[in-house]
Each structure stands twice: as structure tokens, then as C-alpha cells.
Amino acid sequence: MRSWKPPRISREGAKARSTRLDRDALWQGGGSGFIESIDESTVSKFRRSWCSIDDSDGAIAFLHNRWRVALKVFRYERERVGLDEHWFLGWHEKKTYVGKTYLHEQDEMGPARGEIYISKYALLDDDFATYMGVLRHELAHAMCGPLEDHGRKWRATCEAIECNEEWVCEANKKFYVRPKTSLMWTKRDGALFLEGGREAMFRALPRGCWERTIYDSESNRMAYENEEGKKIDPFALKETYEIL
């Protein structure tokens, strides 16, 4: 069996503004292998937008506006690391895991592709670096594919896409041991419930992007069909993002 070697990285252009990973480092849905350097001015704008959102308009508006920024960041990062528009962003409501990536081989609904799901607690977090860290962690999984966990290939990909070192691990335990942040989560959870009850999450975040809309509790993908009985991908539906 051919042994895996860390991906060879080549620099493109006079100013080295892009990186190219060997195809051996990627799976068939892992994108082009071309990674653009981070545009710091763009990321700074995202950070300012993230941090400027406050609770003055209510808990639902707060979470909704954070999602809007998160989606813009995702689309920027998706393009930057060479993934195509068949990759989507979703959310979940758990604290037990911060991010999760699902990958699908090419099938009748489209090419090899996947989705990244981010915890609503990363969206509630005032530290923009937390969201960026978990997003890039999951993007590295998206690029490496279903046979790679947190091994050498994945770590090399994290380095190539400039993932924060704190997130180049199986689980960033620091995410869970911040007492002030945990109290803030509890406060904002309570405010959401008081404002909208059990449905508050779905008034703030699109139900079509909720992990449990797409997968059951055992991570089996739900089967959806159109009126003609043809299988469809929920993320391909306009209604999925209709809340925006």
C-alpha cells in the first residue's frame, strides 16, 4: 500500500497569494486544492460586524444577526480554500460538540459534497476567533474527506488554510472551560426562551439548516422527494435559507 506523505505545498504568483495542495491530500469532494491567502482587511470587517451585534434588539435578533455574519464568513472561507457551492453551512443546538462535518459521495442528487454544522453556542460566543477556529477546523475535514480523522493529513491541511493552533486538535477543551462565557450562554439561552419559547431558535435560525432537519439522531440522512417522487437535497431548496 502506498504510504501517505504530508501534502506538498507550492506557492503560486509573485506575491505567494495562493497555496496549492497535492490532489493526494484531498478527496473527490475536497475542492480544487487552491487556497488563497487570508485577506486580513476582509476578515477584520467580519470581526467588526460580529462584535458590533448586541442584545439591544432582543435575543432572537441577536442570534439571527450573528447567523447572517456567520454565513457570509462561511461563503468567503469556502471560496478561499477551494470548495465549491455544493458545500453548505448548517447549525445545531448542542454543547457536547462544537462542529460536525458530513460528507457525501457523488450520487443522483449531485457531485461529492457535504455540509458543516456549527453549534449555536459558537454563534452566541462574543469571541469571533472561536467561530473562525471551529469553521476552519471543519473545513479541513471537508477537504481531507471521510477516511481522514485528525491525523497528519488533516493537520497539514489545517496549517495550509491557516487554522488557529488551538483548533488543530480533536477537541478544543478550552471552549468548555470559560466560566464567564458559560454564564453568558445561560443568560442568552434564557432570554431566547423568554422572548420566543421553544420555537425561539427557529425564529432566529433557519429550520432548514438545522442538523436534525437533515439527519436523524443516528446520523442517517433524511430522504426528501419532490412532487414527482424524485429525491432532492434539502440544501438545494430555496426555502432552506428563506429566513434570510
C-alpha positions in Angstrom: 0.0 0.0 0.0 1.3 3.4 -0.9 2.1 5.4 2.3 0.7 8.9 2.7 3.2 11.8 2.9 2.4 15.3 4.0 1.0 17.3 1.1 3.5 19.2 -1.0 2.6 22.9 -0.9 3.5 25.1 -3.8 3.2 28.8 -3.9 1.5 30.5 -6.9 2.2 34.0 -8.1 4.9 36.6 -7.4 3.4 37.6 -4.1 2.7 34.0 -3.0 -1.0 34.8 -2.5 -2.2 31.2 -3.1 -1.3 27.7 -1.9 -1.8 24.5 -3.9 -2.2 21.2 -2.2 -1.5 17.9 -3.9 -4.6 16.1 -5.0 -3.4 13.1 -2.8 -4.3 15.3 0.2 -7.9 15.7 -0.9 -10.9 13.5 -1.5 -13.1 13.9 -4.6 -15.3 16.4 -2.9 -12.5 18.3 -1.3 -12.2 21.1 -3.8 -9.6 22.4 -6.2 -6.6 22.3 -3.8 -6.0 26.0 -4.4 -6.0 28.0 -1.2 -6.0 31.8 -1.2 -4.1 33.7 1.5 -6.3 35.3 4.1 -7.4 38.8 3.2 -6.9 40.4 6.6 -9.0 43.5 5.7 -11.9 41.3 4.8 -11.6 39.2 8.0 -11.3 42.4 10.1 -14.6 43.6 8.6 -16.3 40.3 9.5 -14.9 40.6 13.1 -16.2 44.1 13.5 -19.6 43.1 12.2 -19.6 40.1 14.6 -18.6 42.2 17.6 -20.9 45.1 16.8 -24.0 42.9 17.3 -25.5 43.4 20.7 -28.6 42.4 22.7 -30.4 45.7 22.4 -32.8 44.5 19.8 -33.6 41.3 21.6 -32.2 37.7 21.9 -33.8 36.5 18.7 -32.5 39.4 16.6 -29.1 38.9 18.2 -28.8 35.3 17.2 -30.3 35.9 13.8 -27.8 38.7 13.0 -24.9 36.5 14.2 -26.1 33.8 11.8 -26.1 36.3 8.9 -22.5 37.2 9.6 -21.5 33.5 10.1 -23.0 32.7 6.7 -21.0 35.5 5.0 -17.8 34.3 6.6 -18.5 30.7 5.6 -19.0 31.7 1.9 -15.8 33.7 2.0 -13.8 30.9 3.6 -15.4 28.2 1.4 -14.2 30.0 -1.8 -10.8 30.8 -0.2 -10.0 27.2 0.5 -11.2 26.0 -2.9 -14.5 24.3 -2.1 -17.4 24.8 -4.4 -21.0 26.0 -3.9 -22.2 22.4 -3.2 -20.9 22.8 0.3 -23.4 24.3 2.8 -23.4 25.7 6.3 -25.9 24.4 8.9 -26.3 24.7 12.7 -27.1 22.6 15.7 -28.1 23.3 19.3 -25.6 21.1 21.2 -22.8 21.9 23.6 -21.3 18.4 23.5 -19.7 19.1 20.1 -19.0 22.4 18.5 -18.7 21.5 14.9 -19.5 18.5 12.7 -18.9 17.8 9.0 -21.0 15.3 6.9 -19.6 14.1 3.6 -21.4 12.5 0.7 -20.0 10.7 -2.3 -21.3 11.6 -5.8 -24.8 10.3 -6.3 -28.1 11.0 -8.1 -28.5 14.3 -6.3 -25.2 15.8 -7.2 -21.4 15.6 -7.1 -19.3 14.7 -4.0 -20.2 17.3 -1.4 -21.1 17.9 2.2 -22.3 20.2 5.0 -20.7 21.8 8.0 -22.8 22.2 11.2 -21.8 24.8 13.8 -23.1 24.9 17.4 -25.4 27.8 18.2 -23.1 28.4 21.1 -20.3 29.3 18.8 -22.7 31.8 17.3 -23.6 33.2 20.7 -19.9 33.5 21.6 -18.6 37.0 21.5 -15.1 35.8 20.6 -15.0 35.9 16.8 -11.9 33.7 16.9 -14.0 30.9 18.3 -16.2 30.8 15.3 -13.3 31.1 12.9 -11.4 28.4 14.7 -14.2 25.8 14.6 -15.1 26.7 11.0 -11.5 26.2 9.7 -11.2 23.0 11.7 -14.3 21.7 9.9 -13.2 23.0 6.5 -10.0 20.9 6.9 -12.2 17.9 7.4 -14.3 18.8 4.3 -11.1 19.0 2.2 -9.5 15.7 3.5 -12.6 13.6 3.3 -14.3 10.7 5.2 -11.2 8.5 5.6 -9.1 11.0 7.5 -9.8 11.9 11.1 -7.4 14.2 13.0 -4.2 12.7 11.6 -1.2 14.1 9.8 -3.0 14.9 6.5 -5.7 16.8 8.4 -3.2 18.7 10.5 -1.2 19.6 7.4 -4.4 20.9 5.8 -5.2 22.9 8.9 -1.8 24.5 8.6 -2.3 25.2 4.9 -5.6 27.0 5.5 -4.2 28.9 8.5 -6.4 27.4 11.2 -5.6 28.7 14.7 -3.4 26.3 16.5 -5.9 26.0 19.4 -8.3 24.3 17.0 -5.8 21.9 15.4 -6.8 19.1 17.8 -9.6 16.5 18.2 -11.5 18.8 20.6 -10.6 22.2 21.9 -11.3 21.8 25.6 -10.7 25.5 26.2 -14.1 26.1 24.5 -15.8 24.5 27.5 -13.8 25.9 30.4 -14.6 29.6 30.3 -16.9 30.4 33.3 -17.9 33.9 32.1 -18.7 32.6 28.6 -20.7 29.7 30.1 -22.7 32.2 32.2 -23.3 34.3 29.1 -24.6 31.3 27.2 -27.0 30.6 30.0 -28.2 34.2 30.1 -28.8 34.3 26.3 -30.5 30.9 26.3 -32.9 32.2 29.0 -33.5 35.4 27.1 -34.3 33.4 23.9 -36.8 31.3 25.8 -38.5 34.2 27.5 -38.8 36.0 24.1 -39.9 33.2 21.9 -40.4 30.0 23.9 -39.3 26.6 22.4 -39.6 28.0 18.9 -37.2 30.9 19.5 -34.3 29.1 17.9 -36.3 28.7 14.7 -37.3 32.3 14.6 -33.6 33.2 14.8 -32.1 30.4 12.7 -33.4 28.7 9.5 -35.1 25.4 10.4 -34.0 24.0 7.0 -30.3 24.4 8.1 -30.9 22.6 11.5 -28.9 19.4 11.7 -31.9 17.4 12.8 -33.9 18.6 9.8 -31.3 16.8 7.6 -30.2 13.9 9.8 -31.8 11.7 12.4 -30.4 11.1 15.9 -28.2 8.2 14.5 -26.7 10.4 11.7 -28.8 8.9 8.9 -29.6 11.4 6.3 -33.3 12.0 5.8 -34.8 11.2 2.4 -36.8 14.0 0.7 -38.7 13.8 -2.5 -40.4 16.4 -4.8 -43.9 16.1 -6.1 -42.6 13.8 -8.9 -41.1 11.4 -6.5 -37.5 12.4 -7.3 -35.0 12.6 -4.5 -33.9 16.1 -3.7 -31.2 17.6 -1.4 -32.8 20.0 1.2 -29.9 22.3 0.9 -30.6 22.8 -2.8 -34.1 24.2 -2.0 -34.6 28.0 -1.9 -36.7 27.6 1.2 -33.7 26.3 3.2 -32.3 29.8 3.6 -35.7 31.6 3.3 -35.3 33.1 6.7 -32.5 35.3 5.4 
